[in-house]
C-alpha cells in the first residue's frame, strides 16, 4: 500500500492548489512525471520478477498505471502539436516522429543481442524481427514500442486522410485495434492502459472546461474517486471481504478501469501542482530507461545474488546507462535530420 499512500498524499496536496495553466505549458512537470513513471516501471518489474516477496508483489500493478501515463501524455502531446502546427505537423511525420521511437529501439537491440548470445547462447537479428509483433518480443518489455508505433501510425492516417470528425474517427480506429488485439489473444497488459491514449486526445480538446470543473471538485466527490481507485487497485483485499463479486470478472474489469481512474487522479494532481517542480530535466531519458531495463537485469543476474543489492544496483545502473544511450540516440537522430534537410 506504500505507493497508494504516496498517490493519496499527492491528491490531498493538489486539492489545496489551483492552476489555470494547461499541461502543454508545464513541460518541466510532465517531463519529470515521465521520468518518475519510467523508474516506477523498472521498480515494479523488479518487484514482480526478482524480489520474490508478497509485500513487494502487491505493488506490481503500479507498473501498468505508470504505462498509462505514457499513453495519456503521448495522445495529449500529439493533439497539442497538431493543433498548434496544423497540416505542417504531418509533413515528414513518419520519419521525424517515428524515428524517435525506432532508433532507440534499434540501439537497444544492438546492445542486447550480443549480450544475450554471450550469456544465454541464443537470440539474433532474425529472431528479433520474427518476434517484433508477437506477444513476447525478444527485447524484454518492448511490447510498448510496437503498440505506440501503431497508435502513431493510426494518428497520422486519420489526421491526413479523414476530412471530418477526425477525433471520433481516430478514437473508433483505436478501439477496433484494441479489440483486434483482444481477439488475437494478446496479454492484457498490451490493452489495459491503451484507452488512456484516447483520453489524452480528448483531454487536450476539452482541457479548459475540464480544468474549470476540477477546480470546483467537492471534497466528497474527490474522496469517492480515491475510494473507487483503491477498490480497483487493491482488488485482492476487496475480493477477500466481498464474496458476492465474481473473482474472474472483477479482476478482468479492474485491469481496465483502474488505469482510467488513475489517470483522472493524475490529472487532478498535475492540475494542482504548479510550483512544486520548477527544475528542468536536461536529458530526459525515460524512454531509454524503459528499453534498457531488461538488458541491465540480464547482466546483473549473472554477477549479483543478493536480492536487495540487485534491486538497488539495477535501478541505479538503468538510470545512469540510459543517460548515455539517450545522448547517442540524440546524436543519431540529429544526423538523420541534417541529411534529410
Secondary structure, 3 states (H helix, E strand, C coil): CHHHHHHHHHHHHHHCCCCCCCHHHCHHHHHHHHHHHHHHHHHHHHHHHHHCCHHHHCCCCHHHHHHHHHHHHHHHHHHHHHHHHHHHHHCCHHHHHHHHHHHHHHHHHHHHHHHHHHHHCCCCHHHHHHCCCCCCCCCCCCHHHHHHHHHHHHHHHHHHHCCCCHHHHHHHHHHHHHHHHHHCCCCHHHCCCCHHHHHHHHHHHCHHHHHHHHCCCCHHHHHHHHHHHHHHHCHHHHHHHCCCCCHHHHHHHHHHHHHHHHHHHHHHHHHHCCCCCCCCCCCCCHHHHHHHHHHHHHHHCCCCCCHHHHHHHHHHHHHHHHHHHHHHHHHHHHHHHHHHC
